[in-house]
């Protein structure tokens, strides 16, 4: 099982930026891909972005051009740089890691609140 620890959430004004981090407890060799998902009150959890350790990325339509996902292989850490934040980006952001054995692991979530 992969233990994931997220950090970097907080309160920011619209137009501002935040960077989220997610550290995984296993070797990079065990992970197929990682990603960020978010869930706003009363809504379903949705894709924000994913990244493979080879660097292939995928973004949800609502964040394209504003958010950038990246990873640091040596630290088994994934980042989400969020720019030009909007109030509709307010949600709990979750880190997800999928191993090559297709085990799905989630972090505890970090709150991002964007004020207008």
HELIX and SHEET records of a PDB file:
HELIX    1   1 UNK A   28  UNK A   30  5                                   3    
HELIX    2   2 UNK A   73  UNK A   75  5                                   3    
HELIX    3   3 UNK A   87  UNK A   89  5                                   3    
SHEET    1   A 4 UNK A   4  UNK A   7  0                                        
SHEET    2   A 4 UNK A  18  UNK A  24 -1                                        
SHEET    3   A 4 UNK A  77  UNK A  82 -1                                        
SHEET    4   A 4 UNK A  67  UNK A  72 -1                                        
SHEET    1   B 6 UNK A  10  UNK A  13  0                                        
SHEET    2   B 6 UNK A 110  UNK A 115  1                                        
SHEET    3   B 6 UNK A  91  UNK A  99 -1                                        
SHEET    4   B 6 UNK A  31  UNK A  39 -1                                        
SHEET    5   B 6 UNK A  46  UNK A  52 -1                                        
SHEET    6   B 6 UNK A  57  UNK A  59 -1                                        
SHEET    1   C 4 UNK A  10  UNK A  13  0                                        
SHEET    2   C 4 UNK A 110  UNK A 115  1                                        
SHEET    3   C 4 UNK A  91  UNK A  99 -1                                        
SHEET    4   C 4 UNK A 104  UNK A 106 -1                                        
END                                                                             
